[in-house]
Amino acid sequence: MEIINVLVETVVCSGAEGKGARFKRMLEARQEFKRRQDGCVAAWIGQSIDGQSLFIVQSVFTDKKSWKRISEKITESLDSKDGGLEAVFGGPPLVGMFEVPLDSLQLPNEA
């Protein structure tokens, strides 16, 4: 049996003081945009349970080409309209890309 790997992008980030609500809306818009693109398997955000403006942002892509294409589309479509996330970051984000076997992910429609 062939194991198919996917790419999981993980970002841990926080919103700037007084910009948390806007930051969250911008993150949500980007994740929704990703979910509508071919090559994105899933995308979601989670907020810190203490109510702080700290988020984990995760996306699953079929391959590196899809990740790159979708990221470029976000820059062209969303960043050009709203100025991008840099202005609302509370500090530098922690970003990681991971290769994961697809069959190790339990996706919502398979639960």
N, C-alpha and C positions, 0 to 999 in steps of 0.2 A: 504494500500500500504506500502510495506516494504522500509525503507530508507536504502540504502547501503552507508556506510561511506568509504572514502579513506583517506590515509595519505598524507599530503602535507609537504614536507621538504622545508624549506626556509633558505637560507644562504646569509648573506650580508658580503662581504669580499673585500679586496683590495690587489692589487699586490705590491710587494716591488719596491722601487725606481729603475728604469732602467730595470725592469723585467715585465712590464705591458703586452707587446705583447705576451711573452711566457706564462704568467699567463692566459691570455684570451684563447690562443690556448689549453692549458691544460684543462681549464674549459669546452670549447667546445667539446673536445675529450671525456671527462667524461659524458657530457650530451648526446652526440651521442651514446656512449656505453650503457647508461641506456635505451635510446629509443629502442634499439635492444633487450632488455631483456624482457622475459615474466614476467609480474607483474608490469611493469612500464607503466602507462597510458599516461604520457606526461613528458617532461623535456625540460627546456629552460634556457637561461641566458639573462640578460639585463645589459647594461652598463650605467653608469651615463651620463646624458645628457650634462654635462660640459666637457666631454672628459677625465676625470680623470680615473684612474685605479680602479674604484669602481664598483662592480658588485652585482646584485641580482641573485641568482641561485635557481631555483625552480624545484622540481620534484614531481610528483604525483604517488603514489604506491597503488596497490590494497589492500595491508595489510602489517603488520609489518614483517612478514616472508619474503615477497618479498623484502622489503627495506633492511633487513639484508643480504639476499642472494646476492643481487645486489651490495651492499656496499663491501661485502667480495670479490666478483669477481673483482671489481675495484681495490682493494688492491692487489690481486693476479696478475691481468693482466696488469694494467696500472702503478700503483705505483712501481711495481717491475722493470718496464722498464725505467720510467722517473724520479724516485726518489721521487715522490709524491709532493703534493702541499705545504707542510710545508716550503720548501726551497725558495718558491717564494711568500709566503704571506707577505703582508705589515704590518701585525698585526693580532691579534687573530680575527677569524671570529665570527659573531653573528649567532647562529644556533637555529632554532626552528622546532619542529614537531607538526603538527596540524591535528586534525581529522575533516574532512569536508564531508558533505553529497554530494555524487557524482552528484546528480541531480542539485546541486547549481553551478556546474562548467559548463561553456559553452566551450566545446572542439571544436577545429578547424573543425573537420568533421561534427559537428552538427550545425555550424553557418548558 
